[in-house]
Amino acid sequence: MSRFYKSNIDFVTAHAVDPDKRRYADSLEAPRHFLDVDRYGEHPFDDIPKKWNAAVAKYSEKTLLKNGIVPWQIEKTYGALVKAFQVKDSLCILRLSADLGHYISDAHVPLHTTENYNGKLTKQVGIHGFWESRLPELFADQYNYVVGPAKYIKNPLGEAWKIIRHTFQYKDSVLLIEARLNKQFSADRKYEFSKRKGKLTKQYSEEYSKAYHLALNGMVEHQMRASILAVASFWYSAWVDAGQPNLTDFKSAILVSEEQKSIKREEKSYRKGKIIGREEQH
């Protein structure tokens, strides 16, 4: 199985951002990336039904979509991946694997579990991209990505909820540590300007980023490592649940015309730069 993914790593890497691109074209995409746990009261993990139909019955589908559906999306994409393995559709397997990996990774980001997803409620606008993008950009080459072998997951939905619950516990630290650090830095030390894609862009300075990185005490690396193991385990489990098919005897991964058209539409909408739904990076 690992040989199959390794031989197609370029495809999976290229399509890992597809769910983000779909946010520019599909109004239903945005809720699949998050769950605002703190919108569900003081005891959200006791109050939110874990199964979709029960949650809809209690809150309504409209409310669930407003507050995010990432654990249920993980379960749905996982089920589709199992079916793709069963019918030996290599293209579908790779695209669904990329999608599933994206949603699982989002579930490991603390600011994907709160309504204060970009610090707007605490005057920390920009913190989402700071934690999720700027810190890895600067320090990812120092992280240890060796996480051990994938593990079989008996209950994919239960595991998705377990991930969300674990991630949510970091939410307050992400915000409070940055707020404390902000008081120690003047604006001219906190930010700097540099060219990105030919444009002069304001971003968190390396000095401020390093201070935040150290104060978080390895949180970003820890969550990235957990995400890597989770993604591998979900892929492996889908293959096992499909009956462990021989991956050397799969259909050729050729994009059919409808797939090509869909990708072109998504790319066109993405290049226009208008997200449908909430923006998290800015």
N, C-alpha and C positions, 0 to 999 in steps of 0.2 A: 504493500500500500504506500509506503513512504517513497518508493521509487516512482510511483505514478505522480505524486504531488511534486516531487523534486524535478521530474522531467517537464512539468508544466508550471514551474514556479513563476516564469515570466508572465504567463497569462493571468495567473491568480493575482500577482502583484499589480499588474496593469488594471485589473478590474476590481481591485479591493476598494477603490474610491467610487465605484458605480452608484452605491446607495446615496452618497453625498451629491453626486451629479443629478440623480433622479429628483432630489429636492427642488431643483430648478424647473422641473417639468411636470411633476406629479404631486398634487395637493395632499395625497394620502401618504406620502413618503415620510414627512417630517416626524410624525408621532412614533414611527418605528425605531427611532434612535434614542429615546429617553423614557424615563418614568419619574414624574414629579412626586416622589414619595411623600414629601411633607405637605402635600395638598389633602392628605387623607387622615388628618388628625394626629393625636398624640401616640396612638398605637397602630400605625399603618400596616405593619406586617401581621398583626392579628386581625385587623378589620378588612383588608382587601382579600376577597376570595381568590385563590390561586388559579382556578380554572376560568377560562374566558367566559363561557356561558353564564356561570354563576356571578362573575363580576359584572357582566352586562345586565343581568337581572337585578342586581343590587344598585348599580350606579347609572346605567344607560350607556349605550355605545358612544353617544356624543360626548359624555363626560370622560370616558376612558380615552378617547382619541385626543381630547383636549389636554389631558394630563400625561399622555404618553403610554405606549404599549410595548416597550422593548422586550420584556420577558415573554410575552405571548408571540411576538414576532420571531424571537429566537426559536420557540417551539414550532411555529408554522414553517419557518425556513428549514428547520431540521427535518421535519416530516417530508417536505418536498425533496430534500437531499436524499433521504432513504429511498424514495421512489425512483429518483434519477439513477441511483446505484442499481436498483432492481431491474430497470429496463436497459441498463448499460449505455446510457447516453452521456458520453464523456464531456461534451460541451456543456450540457445542463449541470453535470456534476461540478465542473470547474466554476461556472458562474454562480451557482448556489453556494459553493464552498466559499467563494470570495464574499458574497453577501452575508453569509452566516458569520464569517470571521469579522466582518465589519460591525455587525450588531453586537456580537459578544464583546468586542473591544470597546465599543461605546458603553456597554454595561459596566465596564471596569473604570470608567471616568467618573469621579465623584460629582462633578458638576452636571452630569447627565441624569442625576437622581434628585434634583431639587428645582423648585420654581425660581430660585435665585441663580439660575444657570449661568448667567454672565455678570453677576455682581451688581445688577441694577438696583436691587433692594437695599444694598449696603454701600452704595457709591464706590463700587469696585469694577466698573465696566471695563471689560477687556481681560478679566482674570481667566475666562474660559480658554481663550487661545494661549494665554500665558502658561497655564498648567499643561495643557494638552499639546501645544505645538512649540512654543518658544523654549521651554526647558529641555524637551527631547532634542530639539535642533542643536542646542549647545552642549548637552551632556550625554547624549545617547551612546557615544562611542566609549563611554566609561561603564556602561551597564553590562551585567552578566546575563546573557540570554540562554544559557544552558539550563533547562528546566526538567530534564528527565523524560521518561517515556510517557506517551498518552495513556489515559486510563479509561476504562469502559464506564459510561454513564447510564445507570439503570433508569433514571427518571429525568429526562432532559428539561421538562418544565420546572421540576423541583430544583434542579441545578441552576437554572436561570434565575430563579427567585433567590437562591442561596448567594449567587454572585451579586445581585442587586443589594441584598441586605448587607453583605460585607462591604460593598463599595460605599453605601450610604453612610457608614460609620465614619468615613473620612471627610465628609462634606464640611462639617464645622471647622475642622483643622485647616482645610484648604483656604477657607475664607478668613478665619481669625489670625492665622499666621501671617498672611499677606497684609491684613489690616494693621497688625502690630509693626510689621516691617515698614509699612508706608510712613509711619510716624517718625522713623529714624532717617529717612532719606528726603532730601530736597528734590523738587521736580527736575532740576537739571542733572541730578545724579540718577534719578529713577528712570529717565527716558533718554534715548539717543536716536539719531536719524541715520539711516543707511539705505543704500539702493537695493531694492528687491524687484526683480523682473524689469529693470530699467527705470523704476520709479523711486523717488525719495520717500521713505516710509518711516513714520514714528513707531518705535518699538521699545520694549523694556530693555534697559541697558544690560550689558554683560555683568556689571558689578551688582546690580539689583537682582538679576536672575540668579547669580551665584549665591547670593545671600538667601534667596528664597529656596533654592535647591538644597542648600545645607540645612536650613531650618525645617524643611519637610522630612529630612532624615531618611532619604531613600524611598519615599512614598511612590514617586512616579515609576522608578525602576521596579519596585515591588508589584505595582499594578500591571505594568507591562509584562513582567514575567508570569504573573497569574493569568493574564490574557492569552499569552502564547500557549500555555499548558491547556487552558480551557478550549481554545480553538482546535488544537490538535486532538483533544479528547472527544470533542463533539464530532469532528470529521471521522475519527476512528470508530466511534460508537454508531454513527450512521451507516458506515460500511458493514459493521457487525450485524446491525439490525436488518440490513438488506440481505443477509445470508452470506456475507464475505465473498462476493463475486470475484472472479479472476479479472484483475484490472488490465491484463495484457491483451484481452480479447474484446476491447470496447470499440464502439463505433468511432469513426474518425471525427475529430472535433472541427467540423466545418460550419461556419456561420451560414444559416439559411438566409434567404432574402429578407424575410420579416425581421429576423434578429438584427441584420445589418441596418435596416431602416430604423428600428427602435434605438439602436446605439447612436445613429446619426442624429435622431431627434433629441435624445438626451444630451448629446454633445453640443448641439446647436443652442438648446435652452441654457445649458451650463455656461457657455461662452457669453451669453447675454448678461449674465451676472445678477439675475433677480431670483432670490430664493422664495419659494412658496412656503409660508409658515415662518416660524421664528428663526432668527439668526443667532448663532451662538459664538461666533469667533471675534466679534468686534466690540 
